[in-house]
Amino acid sequence: MRRAIFLSLLGIAGFLSIPTNAQVPTATGKTIAMSDPAWSLFIPSDYVRTGTSADLLVHFHGDPATYRNNAKYAKLSAIIVTVNYSGLSSAYSTPFSNTALFGNLMSEALTKVRAETDFPDNLTWNKVGVSSFSAGYGAVRGILRDTLNFPRVAAVLLLDGLHTSYIPEGTVVEKGGVLDTTSLMPFVQFGRLAIRGEKRFVITHSEIFPGTFASTTETTDYLIAALGLTRKPVLRWGPGGMQQLSEAGLKGMSILGFAGNAGPDHIDQLHGMPAFLRLVRSQSR
């Protein structure tokens, strides 16, 4: 029953909005439709262009208006594309296993921005950041697997979404299973550059244990070990009353562990997005 509830949350949680909060502003701007109805392009009204390049943020799995408000709160000056598919992580990983898709998304967004009177015809993308909540990590994994897309991405934010299968399938570690680390290698590779300060990588996670596939605690434990980092216990308040229990990181890499093993704790990760986006921004200075 618990697994069924969690799987349901993976599919719908990204479309929930954060509660009304006077500290989070309302973003205004121009929304532009794209060729895929699941994609939405947004140019903030307060966006200030400098030169012939612009930064791009692409977010997977989350209410578009909420994400735009969060980006405004974090003072991220960027063009935004949000991507929302119905389903679990495979709804994102399957289309983005096509290595051309992310490039097509960026090219289409660039063409549409260039068509706006406030932007030059020779506009190019400067820094590209990708973020995801819950099931959206499947798209990020597909993007980082590709040797052409990997160097394009300057920053990654994963909110309580980094999973993999057990080997044998569905057999937890306590019963002799091991993590299928193959699907985690793109994140390890990105993390190696982050701990050198060449990329920005922030991961947040809860204590939820799905039962038939690896939890975010297990996958981040693997990532921490693979990068030669140490998870340090902490006890402090996080955004929205979340309780932070651990942290690990170096230079551009931050892994933050929070208390909670139920559905509402998963949703709290989404509610904390404004602060976590701001953390990515502070690392990028």
Sequence and secondary structure as in RCSB ss.txt:
>XXXX:A:sequence
MRRAIFLSLLGIAGFLSIPTNAQVPTATGKTIAMSDPAWSLFIPSDYVRTGTSADLLVHFHGDPATYRNNAKYAK
LSAIIVTVNYSGLSSAYSTPFSNTALFGNLMSEALTKVRAETDFPDNLTWNKVGVSSFSAGYGAVRGILRDTLNF
PRVAAVLLLDGLHTSYIPEGTVVEKGGVLDTTSLMPFVQFGRLAIRGEKRFVITHSEIFPGTFASTTETTDYLIA
ALGLTRKPVLRWGPGGMQQLSEAGLKGMSILGFAGNAGPDHIDQLHGMPAFLRLVRSQSR
>XXXX:A:secstr
 HHHHHHHHHHHGGG      TTS    EEEEE SSTTEEEEEETT   BTTEEEEEEEESS HHHHHHHHHHTT
   EEEEE  SSSTHHHHHHHTSTHHHHHHHHHHHHHHHTSTTS TT EEEEEEEEEEGGGHHHHHHHHHSTTTG
GGEEEEEEES     EESTT  GGGT EE GGGGHHHHHHHHHHTTTSSEEEEEE     SSS  HHHHHHHHHH
HTT   EEEEEE GGG EEEEEEEETTEEEEEE   SHHHHHHHHHTHHHHHHHHHHHT 
